[in-house]
Amino acid sequence: MDLGISGKKAIVCASSRGLGKACAMSLGRAGVAVTINGRDETALAATADEIVRATGAEVTAVAADVGTPEGQAKLLDACPAPDILVNNNGGPPFRDFREIDRKAMLEGVTMNMVTPIELIQSVIDGMIARRFGRIVNITSISVKMPVVGLDLSSGGRAGLTAFLAGIARSVADRNVTINSLLPGYFDTDRLRAGFAGTAKLQNRSANEVADDTAAGIPARRFGDPAEFGEACAFLCAAGSGYITGQSLLIDGGKYNSAF
């Protein structure tokens, strides 16, 4: 399927592995020149090579912490006029809310709300001027379905969703869209590390924890990151300009709701 975005330029944050990497791969396959980002230079370089080999796309790798002004500046220096921005960043770890002090709260909100807003501020006027822009924010199923222990991550990402709701409507007439993807359980290193931690606490095997978790998903499996990447690329397509201000759950049916 031709998405109509060949030749466009994209910044994909936190994309050396996991869901960010999958988004960069799918965009590269659609003919987009992608600027990828991560803090681990070795993993980042390997991902850049993998995307080039798989898609033939132009790939620029920027080693930086996207949560800092310096990291954002490096990304924007590498790709000063992106047509597509995929916001992604790690979230605070599982923690009882009683253990979260003010410093941790501010760091969590900076990671999952302030940083994507700052990047959008930096790129949106250029998108408006070119009359094309696709902004996709990777948030979490926890925005809609509370996950005990992820309260800080959920709060920051829900705040981002609410903050951008009005902005999405204010730029829709310039062919600039802002949407969010809400992943459920995807088979990533982060997910597997979480199972290992849970297994240790419960004196069980990581495979047992994984099997129990998958059994609670209507699809009876974890998502393939490539499926997530394809959904991201679809929202970035030229033909997706009438979709904006939406939060799309990709969770195998885990969130139990009729609407």
LUMMAR-535067 format. One record per residue: residue in three letters; y, z negated, x of N, C-alpha, C in turn. Coordinates in steps of 0.02 Angstrom, whole numbers, m for minus. Example, Ala and Ser with C-alpha at 12.3 -4.5 7.8 and 13.67 -1.06 7.14 Angstrom:
+------+--------+--------+--------+--------+--------+--------+--------+--------+--------+
: rest :   n.py :   n.pz :   n.px :  ca.py :  ca.pz :  ca.px :   c.py :   c.pz :   c.px :
+------+--------+--------+--------+--------+--------+--------+--------+--------+--------+
:  ALA :   m284 :   m390 :    660 :   m225 :   m390 :    615 :   m165 :   m390 :    660 :
:  SER :   m112 :   m354 :    642 :    m53 :   m357 :    684 :      2 :   m394 :    645 :
+------+--------+--------+--------+--------+--------+--------+--------+--------+--------+
This chain:
+------+--------+--------+--------+--------+--------+--------+--------+--------+--------+
: rest :   n.py :   n.pz :   n.px :  ca.py :  ca.pz :  ca.px :   c.py :   c.pz :   c.px :
+------+--------+--------+--------+--------+--------+--------+--------+--------+--------+
:  MET :    m60 :      0 :     42 :      0 :      0 :      0 :     62 :      0 :     44 :
:  ASP :    106 :     48 :     33 :    168 :     53 :     71 :    219 :      5 :     40 :
:  LEU :    240 :    m45 :     78 :    287 :    m94 :     52 :    360 :    m72 :     58 :
:  GLY :    371 :    m16 :     91 :    439 :     10 :     95 :    484 :    m28 :    143 :
:  ILE :    455 :    m63 :    191 :    496 :   m103 :    237 :    484 :    m84 :    310 :
:  SER :    451 :    m28 :    322 :    440 :     m5 :    390 :    508 :      6 :    423 :
:  GLY :    516 :    m19 :    485 :    579 :    m13 :    520 :    626 :    m72 :    510 :
:  LYS :    610 :   m116 :    463 :    651 :   m176 :    453 :    637 :   m226 :    509 :
:  LYS :    680 :   m276 :    515 :    673 :   m328 :    566 :    665 :   m396 :    533 :
:  ALA :    620 :   m437 :    561 :    605 :   m502 :    531 :    605 :   m556 :    584 :
:  ILE :    628 :   m615 :    564 :    618 :   m677 :    602 :    566 :   m717 :    563 :
:  VAL :    513 :   m737 :    598 :    462 :   m779 :    567 :    458 :   m843 :    608 :
:  CYS :    480 :   m897 :    579 :    483 :   m961 :    615 :    414 :   m993 :    620 :
:  ALA :    404 :  m1032 :    673 :    342 :  m1069 :    683 :    282 :  m1024 :    670 :
:  SER :    276 :   m971 :    709 :    228 :   m918 :    695 :    178 :   m905 :    751 :
:  SER :    169 :   m953 :    796 :    120 :   m943 :    848 :     49 :   m955 :    824 :
:  ARG :     43 :   m987 :    766 :    m24 :  m1001 :    739 :    m18 :  m1013 :    663 :
:  GLY :    m74 :  m1020 :    630 :    m75 :  m1039 :    560 :    m44 :   m990 :    512 :
:  LEU :    m11 :  m1017 :    462 :     17 :   m976 :    408 :     75 :   m933 :    432 :
:  GLY :    116 :   m960 :    477 :    170 :   m920 :    504 :    145 :   m859 :    541 :
:  LYS :     93 :   m868 :    581 :     62 :   m813 :    617 :     36 :   m760 :    568 :
:  ALA :      4 :   m783 :    514 :    m23 :   m737 :    464 :     33 :   m696 :    432 :
:  CYS :     90 :   m727 :    420 :    147 :   m691 :    391 :    172 :   m638 :    439 :
:  ALA :    179 :   m656 :    503 :    202 :   m609 :    554 :    153 :   m551 :    560 :
:  MET :     89 :   m565 :    557 :     38 :   m512 :    562 :     44 :   m463 :    504 :
:  SER :     51 :   m489 :    443 :     56 :   m445 :    385 :    120 :   m404 :    386 :
:  LEU :    175 :   m434 :    407 :    237 :   m397 :    412 :    232 :   m343 :    466 :
:  GLY :    201 :   m360 :    523 :    191 :   m311 :    575 :    150 :   m252 :    550 :
:  ARG :     99 :   m267 :    511 :     56 :   m214 :    483 :     96 :   m169 :    436 :
:  ALA :    149 :   m196 :    405 :    191 :   m157 :    360 :    245 :   m118 :    397 :
:  GLY :    244 :   m122 :    464 :    291 :    m83 :    504 :    355 :   m119 :    522 :
:  VAL :    356 :   m184 :    511 :    415 :   m224 :    525 :    415 :   m247 :    599 :
:  ALA :    473 :   m245 :    631 :    480 :   m273 :    698 :    489 :   m348 :    690 :
:  VAL :    444 :   m387 :    719 :    444 :   m459 :    706 :    465 :   m498 :    768 :
:  THR :    508 :   m547 :    756 :    524 :   m597 :    807 :    487 :   m660 :    789 :
:  ILE :    440 :   m680 :    832 :    399 :   m738 :    818 :    423 :   m797 :    860 :
:  ASN :    401 :   m856 :    841 :    429 :   m917 :    870 :    376 :   m972 :    873 :
:  GLY :    382 :  m1013 :    925 :    339 :  m1071 :    931 :    360 :  m1110 :    993 :
:  ARG :    334 :  m1170 :    999 :    352 :  m1212 :   1057 :    301 :  m1208 :   1113 :
:  ASP :    241 :  m1186 :   1097 :    188 :  m1179 :   1147 :    191 :  m1107 :   1174 :
:  GLU :    217 :  m1099 :   1235 :    227 :  m1032 :   1262 :    162 :   m993 :   1270 :
:  THR :    109 :  m1028 :   1289 :     45 :   m995 :   1298 :     18 :   m968 :   1232 :
:  ALA :     19 :  m1010 :   1180 :     m5 :   m989 :   1114 :     40 :   m933 :   1086 :
:  LEU :    105 :   m938 :   1099 :    152 :   m888 :   1074 :    138 :   m820 :   1105 :
:  ALA :    128 :   m820 :   1171 :    115 :   m756 :   1205 :     50 :   m725 :   1181 :
:  ALA :     m1 :   m767 :   1170 :    m65 :   m741 :   1146 :    m58 :   m711 :   1076 :
:  THR :    m19 :   m744 :   1034 :     m7 :   m718 :    966 :     31 :   m653 :    968 :
:  ALA :     81 :   m648 :   1010 :    119 :   m586 :   1017 :     73 :   m529 :   1036 :
:  ASP :     30 :   m540 :   1085 :    m17 :   m488 :   1107 :    m64 :   m469 :   1050 :
:  GLU :    m88 :   m519 :   1013 :   m134 :   m506 :    958 :   m103 :   m464 :    904 :
:  ILE :    m41 :   m479 :    886 :     m6 :   m440 :    834 :      6 :   m369 :    857 :
:  VAL :     26 :   m360 :    919 :     37 :   m292 :    945 :    m28 :   m252 :    944 :
:  ARG :    m82 :   m282 :    967 :   m147 :   m248 :    969 :   m171 :   m230 :    898 :
:  ALA :   m160 :   m275 :    851 :   m186 :   m265 :    783 :   m143 :   m218 :    741 :
:  THR :    m78 :   m217 :    754 :    m33 :   m180 :    710 :      9 :   m126 :    744 :
:  GLY :     18 :   m131 :    809 :     62 :    m85 :    844 :    135 :   m100 :    834 :
:  ALA :    150 :   m156 :    802 :    220 :   m173 :    787 :    257 :   m195 :    850 :
:  GLU :    323 :   m189 :    846 :    366 :   m217 :    898 :    370 :   m292 :    888 :
:  VAL :    353 :   m331 :    939 :    352 :   m403 :    934 :    394 :   m434 :    990 :
:  THR :    439 :   m479 :    970 :    478 :   m517 :   1018 :    459 :   m590 :   1010 :
:  ALA :    441 :   m622 :   1064 :    420 :   m692 :   1062 :    476 :   m737 :   1089 :
:  VAL :    494 :   m788 :   1051 :    547 :   m834 :   1070 :    519 :   m905 :   1070 :
:  ALA :    512 :   m933 :   1129 :    488 :  m1002 :   1136 :    546 :  m1049 :   1125 :
:  ALA :    544 :  m1086 :   1070 :    599 :  m1131 :   1053 :    578 :  m1176 :    996 :
:  ASP :    613 :  m1232 :    990 :    605 :  m1277 :    933 :    656 :  m1256 :    880 :
:  VAL :    632 :  m1226 :    826 :    676 :  m1200 :    775 :    716 :  m1254 :    740 :
:  GLY :    694 :  m1317 :    748 :    729 :  m1372 :    716 :    792 :  m1394 :    753 :
:  THR :    806 :  m1364 :    810 :    866 :  m1381 :    848 :    917 :  m1324 :    846 :
:  PRO :    981 :  m1340 :    852 :   1032 :  m1287 :    856 :   1019 :  m1238 :    913 :
:  GLU :    996 :  m1265 :    970 :    982 :  m1222 :   1027 :    925 :  m1173 :   1012 :
:  GLY :    873 :  m1198 :    979 :    817 :  m1155 :    961 :    837 :  m1101 :    912 :
:  GLN :    877 :  m1119 :    863 :    901 :  m1069 :    815 :    944 :  m1016 :    849 :
:  ALA :    985 :  m1037 :    896 :   1028 :   m990 :    932 :    986 :   m940 :    971 :
:  LYS :    931 :   m963 :   1002 :    887 :   m918 :   1039 :    855 :   m867 :    992 :
:  LEU :    834 :   m889 :    934 :    804 :   m843 :    886 :    855 :   m790 :    864 :
:  LEU :    915 :   m811 :    849 :    966 :   m765 :    824 :    992 :   m720 :    879 :
:  ASP :    990 :   m742 :    941 :   1007 :   m698 :    997 :    956 :   m642 :   1003 :
:  ALA :    893 :   m659 :    991 :    840 :   m609 :    996 :    840 :   m561 :    937 :
:  CYS :    860 :   m585 :    880 :    861 :   m543 :    819 :    924 :   m561 :    779 :
:  PRO :    981 :   m535 :    798 :   1045 :   m556 :    767 :   1056 :   m530 :    696 :
:  ALA :   1019 :   m479 :    675 :   1030 :   m451 :    608 :    964 :   m440 :    572 :
:  PRO :    929 :   m494 :    557 :    864 :   m487 :    524 :    872 :   m465 :    451 :
:  ASP :    825 :   m423 :    430 :    822 :   m404 :    359 :    778 :   m453 :    321 :
:  ILE :    734 :   m487 :    358 :    685 :   m533 :    328 :    687 :   m598 :    368 :
:  LEU :    687 :   m654 :    333 :    682 :   m720 :    365 :    626 :   m758 :    330 :
:  VAL :    577 :   m779 :    370 :    524 :   m822 :    344 :    534 :   m890 :    375 :
:  ASN :    555 :   m938 :    334 :    566 :  m1006 :    357 :    501 :  m1045 :    356 :
:  ASN :    486 :  m1076 :    412 :    425 :  m1115 :    418 :    436 :  m1168 :    471 :
:  ASN :    407 :  m1225 :    462 :    412 :  m1278 :    512 :    359 :  m1330 :    497 :
:  GLY :    339 :  m1365 :    548 :    291 :  m1419 :    537 :    322 :  m1474 :    495 :
:  GLY :    278 :  m1514 :    463 :    301 :  m1569 :    422 :    285 :  m1636 :    453 :
:  PRO :    316 :  m1688 :    429 :    301 :  m1756 :    453 :    227 :  m1772 :    441 :
:  PRO :    196 :  m1812 :    482 :    126 :  m1829 :    474 :    114 :  m1875 :    414 :
:  PHE :     51 :  m1881 :    393 :     33 :  m1929 :    341 :     56 :  m1998 :    362 :
:  ARG :     89 :  m2033 :    315 :    113 :  m2100 :    331 :    130 :  m2136 :    266 :
:  ASP :    112 :  m2199 :    262 :    132 :  m2239 :    205 :    209 :  m2243 :    203 :
:  PHE :    237 :  m2235 :    143 :    310 :  m2231 :    138 :    343 :  m2295 :    163 :
:  ARG :    308 :  m2351 :    161 :    336 :  m2414 :    185 :    349 :  m2413 :    261 :
:  GLU :    314 :  m2368 :    295 :    320 :  m2365 :    368 :    374 :  m2315 :    391 :
:  ILE :    406 :  m2282 :    344 :    455 :  m2231 :    362 :    524 :  m2263 :    367 :
:  ASP :    551 :  m2264 :    428 :    618 :  m2293 :    437 :    671 :  m2238 :    430 :
:  ARG :    734 :  m2258 :    436 :    789 :  m2211 :    426 :    785 :  m2151 :    475 :
:  LYS :    769 :  m2165 :    538 :    764 :  m2112 :    588 :    711 :  m2060 :    568 :
:  ALA :    654 :  m2084 :    546 :    600 :  m2039 :    525 :    621 :  m1998 :    464 :
:  MET :    656 :  m2031 :    417 :    679 :  m1995 :    357 :    727 :  m1939 :    376 :
:  LEU :    774 :  m1953 :    419 :    823 :  m1902 :    438 :    789 :  m1845 :    476 :
:  GLU :    741 :  m1861 :    518 :    704 :  m1809 :    554 :    664 :  m1765 :    506 :
:  GLY :    632 :  m1796 :    457 :    593 :  m1759 :    408 :    636 :  m1712 :    367 :
:  VAL :    693 :  m1736 :    344 :    738 :  m1695 :    305 :    767 :  m1638 :    348 :
:  THR :    781 :  m1653 :    411 :    805 :  m1601 :    456 :    753 :  m1546 :    465 :
:  MET :    691 :  m1566 :    475 :    637 :  m1517 :    486 :    627 :  m1472 :    426 :
:  ASN :    624 :  m1501 :    367 :    600 :  m1465 :    308 :    653 :  m1446 :    257 :
:  MET :    715 :  m1466 :    269 :    768 :  m1446 :    223 :    829 :  m1418 :    261 :
:  VAL :    855 :  m1457 :    307 :    917 :  m1436 :    342 :    906 :  m1374 :    384 :
:  THR :    852 :  m1372 :    422 :    840 :  m1315 :    467 :    837 :  m1248 :    430 :
:  PRO :    797 :  m1241 :    377 :    797 :  m1177 :    342 :    864 :  m1160 :    311 :
:  ILE :    900 :  m1210 :    286 :    966 :  m1196 :    258 :   1013 :  m1169 :    312 :
:  GLU :   1011 :  m1199 :    371 :   1054 :  m1176 :    425 :   1038 :  m1104 :    444 :
:  LEU :    975 :  m1087 :    447 :    957 :  m1018 :    464 :    979 :   m969 :    409 :
:  ILE :    971 :   m989 :    347 :    994 :   m946 :    293 :   1070 :   m936 :    297 :
:  GLN :   1106 :   m989 :    311 :   1178 :   m982 :    319 :   1196 :   m931 :    373 :
:  SER :   1155 :   m929 :    425 :   1170 :   m885 :    482 :   1156 :   m811 :    467 :
:  VAL :   1109 :   m796 :    422 :   1087 :   m727 :    413 :   1107 :   m696 :    347 :
:  ILE :   1125 :   m736 :    297 :   1130 :   m709 :    229 :   1189 :   m661 :    220 :
:  ASP :   1245 :   m672 :    254 :   1301 :   m627 :    245 :   1287 :   m557 :    272 :
:  GLY :   1249 :   m554 :    327 :   1228 :   m489 :    353 :   1182 :   m453 :    304 :
:  MET :   1138 :   m490 :    273 :   1093 :   m460 :    223 :   1133 :   m433 :    164 :
:  ILE :   1182 :   m473 :    142 :   1225 :   m451 :     86 :   1261 :   m387 :    104 :
:  ALA :   1289 :   m384 :    165 :   1326 :   m325 :    186 :   1282 :   m263 :    189 :
:  ARG :   1218 :   m272 :    209 :   1172 :   m215 :    214 :   1137 :   m201 :    148 :
:  ARG :   1148 :   m245 :     99 :   1118 :   m239 :     33 :   1042 :   m237 :     35 :
:  PHE :   1015 :   m277 :     80 :    943 :   m289 :     82 :    931 :   m355 :    119 :
:  GLY :    893 :   m398 :     87 :    874 :   m460 :    120 :    816 :   m492 :     83 :
:  ARG :    768 :   m517 :    121 :    711 :   m552 :     93 :    703 :   m618 :    131 :
:  ILE :    711 :   m673 :     96 :    703 :   m739 :    126 :    644 :   m773 :     91 :
:  VAL :    596 :   m794 :    131 :    537 :   m828 :    105 :    531 :   m895 :    140 :
:  ASN :    527 :   m948 :    102 :    521 :  m1015 :    129 :    449 :  m1040 :    118 :
:  ILE :    415 :  m1058 :    172 :    349 :  m1087 :    165 :    358 :  m1162 :    154 :
:  THR :    340 :  m1185 :     94 :    347 :  m1256 :     78 :    278 :  m1286 :     72 :
:  SER :    258 :  m1311 :     14 :    193 :  m1343 :      7 :    176 :  m1354 :    m66 :
:  ILE :    111 :  m1357 :    m80 :     90 :  m1376 :   m147 :    116 :  m1445 :   m166 :
:  SER :    131 :  m1486 :   m116 :    154 :  m1554 :   m129 :    223 :  m1556 :   m162 :
:  VAL :    259 :  m1499 :   m163 :    322 :  m1496 :   m200 :    309 :  m1504 :   m274 :
:  LYS :    252 :  m1478 :   m298 :    235 :  m1482 :   m369 :    183 :  m1537 :   m384 :
:  MET :    139 :  m1550 :   m336 :     85 :  m1597 :   m347 :     88 :  m1651 :   m294 :
:  PRO :    110 :  m1710 :   m311 :    119 :  m1763 :   m260 :     56 :  m1776 :   m220 :
:  VAL :     65 :  m1783 :   m155 :     10 :  m1800 :   m110 :     30 :  m1865 :    m76 :
:  VAL :     m6 :  m1919 :    m92 :     11 :  m1984 :    m63 :      6 :  m1980 :     13 :
:  GLY :     59 :  m2004 :     45 :     62 :  m2002 :    118 :    103 :  m1945 :    144 :
:  LEU :    117 :  m1895 :    101 :    160 :  m1839 :    120 :    227 :  m1843 :     84 :
:  ASP :    248 :  m1902 :     67 :    308 :  m1911 :     25 :    370 :  m1883 :     59 :
:  LEU :    377 :  m1893 :    124 :    436 :  m1870 :    159 :    437 :  m1794 :    162 :
:  SER :    380 :  m1764 :    179 :    374 :  m1691 :    180 :    388 :  m1662 :    110 :
:  SER :    359 :  m1693 :     59 :    368 :  m1669 :     m9 :    441 :  m1673 :    m30 :
:  GLY :    474 :  m1729 :    m12 :    544 :  m1738 :    m31 :    589 :  m1688 :      2 :
:  GLY :    579 :  m1675 :     66 :    621 :  m1627 :    102 :    612 :  m1557 :     75 :
:  ARG :    550 :  m1538 :     62 :    537 :  m1470 :     38 :    560 :  m1461 :    m35 :
:  ALA :    553 :  m1513 :    m75 :    578 :  m1509 :   m144 :    654 :  m1504 :   m143 :
:  GLY :    686 :  m1541 :    m98 :    758 :  m1536 :    m92 :    780 :  m1466 :    m73 :
:  LEU :    743 :  m1434 :    m27 :    759 :  m1365 :     m8 :    754 :  m1319 :    m68 :
:  THR :    701 :  m1327 :   m107 :    690 :  m1285 :   m166 :    749 :  m1291 :   m215 :
:  ALA :    770 :  m1352 :   m228 :    825 :  m1363 :   m275 :    891 :  m1337 :   m247 :
:  PHE :    902 :  m1348 :   m182 :    964 :  m1325 :   m150 :    972 :  m1249 :   m156 :
:  LEU :    917 :  m1213 :   m147 :    920 :  m1140 :   m144 :    917 :  m1107 :   m213 :
:  ALA :    901 :  m1145 :   m265 :    892 :  m1115 :   m331 :    955 :  m1078 :   m354 :
:  GLY :   1012 :  m1110 :   m348 :   1074 :  m1077 :   m369 :   1095 :  m1022 :   m321 :
:  ILE :   1083 :  m1033 :   m257 :   1102 :   m982 :   m207 :   1063 :   m918 :   m218 :
:  ALA :    999 :   m924 :   m236 :    958 :   m864 :   m249 :    989 :   m821 :   m304 :
:  ARG :   1014 :   m854 :   m355 :   1044 :   m816 :   m411 :   1111 :   m786 :   m392 :
:  SER :   1145 :   m816 :   m344 :   1212 :   m792 :   m326 :   1212 :   m730 :   m282 :
:  VAL :   1154 :   m714 :   m253 :   1151 :   m656 :   m208 :   1103 :   m602 :   m234 :
:  ALA :   1073 :   m613 :   m291 :   1022 :   m567 :   m317 :   1051 :   m498 :   m330 :
:  ASP :   1115 :   m494 :   m348 :   1145 :   m429 :   m363 :   1158 :   m388 :   m300 :
:  ARG :   1148 :   m417 :   m241 :   1156 :   m381 :   m177 :   1089 :   m363 :   m147 :
:  ASN :   1037 :   m367 :   m188 :    969 :   m351 :   m165 :    946 :   m399 :   m110 :
:  VAL :    967 :   m461 :   m116 :    945 :   m515 :    m71 :    906 :   m565 :   m114 :
:  THR :    845 :   m578 :    m95 :    803 :   m624 :   m134 :    784 :   m685 :    m93 :
:  ILE :    776 :   m741 :   m127 :    754 :   m803 :    m95 :    698 :   m832 :   m137 :
:  ASN :    639 :   m837 :   m107 :    581 :   m864 :   m141 :    544 :   m913 :    m96 :
:  SER :    499 :   m951 :   m126 :    458 :   m998 :    m87 :    385 :   m985 :   m100 :
:  LEU :    345 :   m995 :    m48 :    272 :   m993 :    m53 :    247 :  m1064 :    m44 :
:  LEU :    205 :  m1087 :    m90 :    180 :  m1155 :    m89 :    105 :  m1154 :    m74 :
:  PRO :     86 :  m1163 :    m11 :     15 :  m1161 :      6 :    m22 :  m1224 :    m15 :
:  GLY :    m84 :  m1213 :    m37 :   m130 :  m1268 :    m47 :   m169 :  m1278 :     17 :
:  TYR :   m235 :  m1281 :     12 :   m277 :  m1294 :     70 :   m298 :  m1228 :    103 :
:  PHE :   m269 :  m1214 :    161 :   m287 :  m1154 :    199 :   m323 :  m1174 :    263 :
:  ASP :   m370 :  m1132 :    283 :   m413 :  m1148 :    340 :   m375 :  m1136 :    405 :
:  THR :   m336 :  m1186 :    425 :   m296 :  m1183 :    486 :   m314 :  m1240 :    532 :
:  ASP :   m291 :  m1237 :    593 :   m303 :  m1291 :    641 :   m275 :  m1357 :    614 :
:  ARG :   m217 :  m1353 :    582 :   m185 :  m1413 :    555 :   m229 :  m1446 :    502 :
:  LEU :   m258 :  m1405 :    458 :   m302 :  m1432 :    405 :   m363 :  m1465 :    436 :
:  ARG :   m393 :  m1431 :    485 :   m454 :  m1458 :    516 :   m439 :  m1523 :    554 :
:  ALA :   m381 :  m1526 :    585 :   m362 :  m1587 :    620 :   m354 :  m1645 :    571 :
:  GLY :   m328 :  m1629 :    511 :   m321 :  m1680 :    460 :   m388 :  m1706 :    437 :
:  PHE :   m436 :  m1661 :    430 :   m504 :  m1682 :    410 :   m534 :  m1727 :    463 :
:  ALA :   m523 :  m1711 :    526 :   m551 :  m1751 :    580 :   m522 :  m1822 :    578 :
:  GLY :   m457 :  m1826 :    565 :   m425 :  m1892 :    560 :   m451 :  m1932 :    502 :
:  THR :   m458 :  m1899 :    444 :   m484 :  m1933 :    385 :   m556 :  m1956 :    397 :
:  ALA :   m596 :  m1913 :    428 :   m666 :  m1929 :    441 :   m672 :  m1991 :    485 :
:  LYS :   m629 :  m1996 :    534 :   m631 :  m2054 :    579 :   m615 :  m2118 :    541 :
:  LEU :   m566 :  m2115 :    497 :   m547 :  m2174 :    458 :   m602 :  m2195 :    409 :
:  GLN :   m638 :  m2146 :    383 :   m689 :  m2159 :    332 :   m760 :  m2164 :    361 :
:  ASN :   m765 :  m2157 :    426 :   m830 :  m2160 :    459 :   m878 :  m2108 :    430 :
:  ARG :   m852 :  m2047 :    423 :   m890 :  m1991 :    397 :   m883 :  m1933 :    446 :
:  SER :   m918 :  m1879 :    434 :   m910 :  m1820 :    475 :   m853 :  m1777 :    447 :
:  ALA :   m822 :  m1739 :    490 :   m768 :  m1694 :    469 :   m794 :  m1642 :    420 :
:  ASN :   m856 :  m1620 :    429 :   m885 :  m1571 :    384 :   m894 :  m1599 :    314 :
:  GLU :   m912 :  m1663 :    309 :   m919 :  m1694 :    244 :   m851 :  m1697 :    208 :
:  VAL :   m800 :  m1716 :    244 :   m733 :  m1719 :    215 :   m711 :  m1650 :    192 :
:  ALA :   m724 :  m1600 :    234 :   m705 :  m1531 :    216 :   m743 :  m1507 :    154 :
:  ASP :   m807 :  m1521 :    151 :   m847 :  m1499 :     94 :   m823 :  m1532 :     29 :
:  ASP :   m808 :  m1597 :     32 :   m784 :  m1632 :    m27 :   m717 :  m1604 :    m50 :
:  THR :   m674 :  m1589 :     m2 :   m608 :  m1561 :    m19 :   m615 :  m1493 :    m51 :
:  ALA :   m656 :  m1450 :    m22 :   m666 :  m1383 :    m50 :   m696 :  m1386 :   m120 :
:  ALA :   m739 :  m1435 :   m132 :   m770 :  m1442 :   m198 :   m719 :  m1458 :   m253 :
:  GLY :   m662 :  m1486 :   m233 :   m610 :  m1503 :   m282 :   m562 :  m1446 :   m295 :
:  ILE :   m573 :  m1389 :   m266 :   m531 :  m1330 :   m276 :   m568 :  m1282 :   m323 :
:  PRO :   m537 :  m1259 :   m377 :   m573 :  m1214 :   m423 :   m604 :  m1153 :   m389 :
:  ALA :   m572 :  m1126 :   m337 :   m600 :  m1069 :   m301 :   m659 :  m1089 :   m257 :
:  ARG :   m670 :  m1155 :   m249 :   m726 :  m1183 :   m210 :   m724 :  m1161 :   m136 :
:  ARG :   m665 :  m1150 :   m110 :   m659 :  m1133 :    m40 :   m587 :  m1145 :    m18 :
:  PHE :   m577 :  m1143 :     47 :   m509 :  m1145 :     74 :   m481 :  m1075 :     78 :
:  GLY :   m415 :  m1070 :     77 :   m384 :  m1005 :     82 :   m389 :   m976 :    153 :
:  ASP :   m393 :   m911 :    156 :   m390 :   m876 :    220 :   m316 :   m864 :    235 :
:  PRO :   m291 :   m884 :    294 :   m221 :   m872 :    309 :   m198 :   m800 :    298 :
:  ALA :   m244 :   m752 :    308 :   m225 :   m682 :    297 :   m205 :   m669 :    224 :
:  GLU :   m235 :   m706 :    178 :   m216 :   m699 :    107 :   m144 :   m722 :     97 :
:  PHE :   m127 :   m775 :    131 :    m59 :   m801 :    126 :     m9 :   m751 :    156 :
:  GLY :    m27 :   m723 :    214 :     16 :   m674 :    246 :     30 :   m614 :    201 :
:  GLU :    m21 :   m591 :    166 :    m11 :   m534 :    122 :     35 :   m550 :     64 :
:  ALA :     32 :   m611 :     38 :     78 :   m632 :    m15 :    149 :   m634 :     11 :
:  CYS :    158 :   m658 :     72 :    224 :   m659 :    102 :    252 :   m589 :    109 :
:  ALA :    211 :   m543 :    135 :    233 :   m474 :    144 :    252 :   m442 :     77 :
:  PHE :    214 :   m458 :     25 :    230 :   m431 :    m41 :    299 :   m454 :    m64 :
:  LEU :    315 :   m517 :    m55 :    381 :   m542 :    m75 :    437 :   m510 :    m34 :
:  CYS :    420 :   m485 :     25 :    470 :   m453 :     68 :    476 :   m378 :     54 :
:  ALA :    435 :   m351 :     11 :    433 :   m280 :     m1 :    497 :   m254 :    m33 :
:  ALA :    509 :   m190 :    m22 :    568 :   m158 :    m53 :    563 :   m162 :   m129 :
:  GLY :    502 :   m159 :   m155 :    493 :   m159 :   m227 :    491 :   m228 :   m258 :
:  SER :    505 :   m280 :   m219 :    503 :   m348 :   m246 :    573 :   m377 :   m258 :
:  GLY :    622 :   m333 :   m263 :    691 :   m356 :   m270 :    708 :   m390 :   m336 :
:  TYR :    662 :   m387 :   m384 :    675 :   m420 :   m449 :    641 :   m487 :   m453 :
:  ILE :    612 :   m509 :   m398 :    581 :   m576 :   m395 :    624 :   m620 :   m351 :
:  THR :    655 :   m670 :   m381 :    697 :   m715 :   m341 :    701 :   m784 :   m373 :
:  GLY :    711 :   m834 :   m332 :    716 :   m902 :   m356 :    650 :   m930 :   m380 :
:  GLN :    594 :   m901 :   m356 :    528 :   m921 :   m380 :    490 :   m961 :   m327 :
:  SER :    445 :  m1004 :   m350 :    401 :  m1042 :   m307 :    329 :  m1023 :   m325 :
:  LEU :    298 :   m984 :   m281 :    232 :   m957 :   m295 :    178 :  m1001 :   m263 :
:  LEU :    137 :  m1030 :   m305 :     80 :  m1070 :   m281 :     24 :  m1025 :   m258 :
:  ILE :     m2 :  m1038 :   m198 :    m61 :  m1002 :   m174 :   m111 :  m1056 :   m155 :
:  ASP :   m152 :  m1075 :   m203 :   m191 :  m1135 :   m194 :   m262 :  m1133 :   m223 :
:  GLY :   m285 :  m1073 :   m241 :   m352 :  m1068 :   m269 :   m360 :  m1103 :   m336 :
:  GLY :   m304 :  m1117 :   m370 :   m307 :  m1150 :   m435 :   m303 :  m1226 :   m432 :
:  LYS :   m290 :  m1253 :   m372 :   m291 :  m1326 :   m364 :   m241 :  m1362 :   m409 :
:  TYR :   m180 :  m1334 :   m416 :   m130 :  m1366 :   m459 :   m148 :  m1351 :   m531 :
:  ASN :   m165 :  m1401 :   m569 :   m193 :  m1395 :   m635 :   m137 :  m1393 :   m688 :
:  SER :   m116 :  m1333 :   m708 :    m62 :  m1327 :   m755 :    m66 :  m1260 :   m790 :
:  ALA :    m44 :  m1258 :   m852 :    m42 :  m1195 :   m890 :     20 :  m1154 :   m872 :
:  PHE :     71 :  m1185 :   m844 :    133 :  m1150 :   m829 :    154 :  m1164 :   m758 :
+------+--------+--------+--------+--------+--------+--------+--------+--------+--------+
